Amino acid sequence: MGTLNIKGTEMLGEQIIKGMAVTARNFFGSYVSKERLTTVQYPEERLTPKENTRQFPFLVYDGDDWEKGLRCVACQICEKECPPQCIYIVKSKDKKPDYKGQSQLYPATFDIDISVCMSCQICVEVCPFDAIKMDTEFELSTDDRFGGLLFTKDKLSKSNAHYQKIHPHDAADSDAVIAGEKAKAEAKAKAAAEAKAKAAAAAPAPPANP
């Protein structure tokens, strides 16, 4: 004859009671403490996104001018590595100085179709210049199914200050790396200039004309 597992039955009932207790505690506690609130009155009230929140990519630029300060050098690594192939880049024909003062190519065209983007962040992981990062903005609804969801370079570009605001820890790390590279480049340029000046000073003077 089979036996009834009384212990198992008690455990099942105990867990249901515990779950209901948590629900009741949050429900009644929400009247006296905002920490107990599980919802907000959106869109009048908004929750601050967590730092690790990621939605869609954006391009980082330094300074006040997004065209001059854009970090992207059109290496096209993100375009090649993007799983859904939603990034389209066209390299420039000319070059401009980057943050280290070195002449670099830049994207003449940089488009992202966010209707295809799956927010995987692979483009961020493979970028060697900290030029593309993930934004936290999610209110991007539009009635234009195609053009409204195709973000061009001017719409994708956002300042480093914006990056520091939404991802402060990652931005601080990126700024430290960039500052270190810039300092090395400046030291190298200074050493080269000093060596050139020293060589010019040590060179024998040309003979005087008779």
C-alpha positions in Angstrom: 0.0 0.0 0.0 1.4 3.4 -0.9 2.2 6.1 1.7 1.3 9.8 1.7 4.4 12.0 1.7 3.2 14.4 4.4 6.6 16.2 4.6 6.5 17.0 0.8 2.9 18.3 1.2 3.9 20.6 4.1 6.9 22.0 2.1 4.7 22.8 -0.9 2.2 24.7 1.3 5.1 26.5 3.1 6.6 27.9 -0.1 3.2 29.2 -1.3 2.7 30.9 2.0 6.2 32.5 1.8 5.5 33.7 -1.7 2.2 35.3 -0.7 3.9 36.9 2.3 6.5 38.6 0.0 3.6 39.9 -2.2 1.7 41.2 0.7 4.7 42.8 2.3 5.5 44.7 -0.9 1.8 45.6 -1.5 1.2 47.1 1.9 4.7 48.5 2.2 4.3 50.5 -1.0 1.9 52.8 0.9 4.6 53.9 3.3 7.9 53.4 1.4 8.8 54.2 -2.2 11.4 51.4 -2.1 8.5 48.9 -2.0 7.0 50.4 -5.2 7.3 47.9 -8.1 5.9 50.2 -10.7 6.1 53.9 -11.6 3.6 56.2 -13.3 5.3 56.1 -16.7 5.8 58.4 -18.7 5.3 61.1 -16.0 7.7 59.2 -13.8 10.8 57.4 -15.0 13.3 55.0 -13.5 17.0 55.8 -14.0 18.5 53.0 -16.2 21.1 50.8 -14.7 24.7 51.5 -15.9 24.9 48.2 -17.7 21.7 48.9 -19.7 22.2 48.7 -23.4 19.8 49.6 -26.2 21.4 50.7 -29.5 24.9 51.9 -30.5 26.1 55.5 -30.8 29.3 57.1 -31.9 31.4 58.9 -29.4 33.0 62.3 -30.1 35.4 64.5 -28.1 35.1 68.3 -27.8 32.2 70.4 -29.0 32.3 69.6 -32.7 31.0 66.1 -33.5 32.5 66.1 -37.0 36.0 67.1 -35.9 36.0 65.1 -32.6 34.6 61.8 -33.9 36.8 58.9 -32.6 35.8 56.5 -35.4 38.6 56.0 -38.1 36.4 53.9 -40.4 38.4 50.7 -39.8 35.1 48.8 -40.6 35.8 46.1 -38.0 32.3 46.6 -36.4 30.7 46.5 -39.9 32.4 43.1 -40.6 31.7 41.6 -37.2 28.1 42.7 -36.9 25.9 39.5 -36.9 22.8 41.0 -38.5 24.9 43.2 -40.8 23.0 46.4 -39.8 26.1 48.7 -40.0 27.2 50.4 -43.2 30.4 52.4 -43.5 32.1 54.3 -46.3 35.7 55.4 -45.8 36.7 59.0 -46.5 39.1 59.9 -49.3 41.1 62.3 -47.2 42.5 62.2 -43.6 42.1 64.4 -40.5 44.0 64.6 -37.2 42.7 62.3 -34.5 42.9 62.9 -30.7 46.6 62.0 -30.8 47.3 64.4 -33.6 47.9 61.6 -36.2 46.3 61.8 -39.6 43.5 59.2 -39.8 40.7 58.3 -42.2 37.2 58.9 -41.0 33.7 57.6 -42.0 32.2 59.6 -44.8 29.1 57.5 -44.2 28.2 55.6 -41.1 24.7 54.2 -40.9 23.0 51.8 -38.5 19.6 50.3 -39.2 18.2 49.9 -35.7 15.2 48.0 -37.0 17.7 45.2 -37.6 20.1 45.8 -34.7 19.8 43.2 -31.9 21.8 45.1 -29.3 24.4 42.4 -29.0 27.2 44.9 -28.3 29.7 43.0 -30.4 30.5 46.3 -32.3 31.5 47.8 -28.9 33.7 44.8 -28.0 35.7 44.8 -31.2 36.2 48.5 -31.6 39.9 49.3 -30.9 39.3 53.0 -30.6 36.5 53.2 -28.0 34.5 55.0 -30.8 31.2 53.1 -30.5 29.2 52.5 -27.4 25.8 51.4 -26.3 23.1 54.0 -25.5 20.4 53.6 -22.9 17.7 55.5 -24.9 14.8 53.2 -25.8 12.0 55.6 -26.8 12.6 55.4 -30.5 9.1 54.6 -31.8 8.3 56.1 -35.2 5.6 55.7 -37.9 8.4 55.8 -40.5 9.3 52.1 -40.7 12.3 52.5 -42.9 13.8 56.0 -42.9 12.9 56.7 -39.3 14.9 53.7 -38.1 17.9 54.3 -40.2 20.3 56.3 -38.1 23.0 58.3 -40.0 26.3 59.6 -38.7 24.9 62.9 -37.4 22.1 61.2 -35.4 24.5 58.5 -34.1 27.1 61.0 -32.8 27.0 61.9 -29.1 29.5 63.6 -26.9 31.9 61.9 -24.5 30.0 63.8 -21.8 26.9 61.8 -22.6 28.9 58.6 -22.4 30.3 59.7 -19.0 26.7 60.3 -17.8 25.2 57.0 -18.8 28.2 54.7 -18.3 30.5 56.5 -15.8 32.8 53.6 -14.9 33.4 52.5 -18.5 33.8 56.0 -19.7 36.4 56.7 -17.0 38.4 53.6 -18.1 38.2 54.7 -21.8 39.3 58.2 -20.9 42.3 56.9 -19.0 43.4 54.7 -21.9 43.0 57.5 -24.4 44.8 60.0 -22.1 47.7 57.5 -21.8 47.9 57.0 -25.5 47.8 60.8 -26.1 50.6 61.4 -23.5 52.8 58.7 -25.2 52.2 60.3 -28.6 53.1 63.7 -27.3 56.2 62.4 -25.5 57.3 60.7 -28.7 56.7 63.8 -30.8 58.6 65.9 -28.3 61.6 63.5 -28.2 61.7 63.4 -32.0 61.7 67.2 -32.1 64.5 67.4 -29.6 66.6 64.8 -31.4 66.1 66.7 -34.6 67.1 70.0 -33.0 70.1 68.3 -31.4 71.2 66.8 -34.7 70.8 70.2 -36.5 73.0 71.9 -33.8 75.7 69.2 -34.0 75.9 69.4 -37.8 79.0 71.2 -39.1 78.5 74.7 -40.4 78.8 75.1 -44.2 82.1 76.6 -45.4 82.2 80.3 -45.9 82.3 81.6 -49.4 85.8 83.0 -50.4 
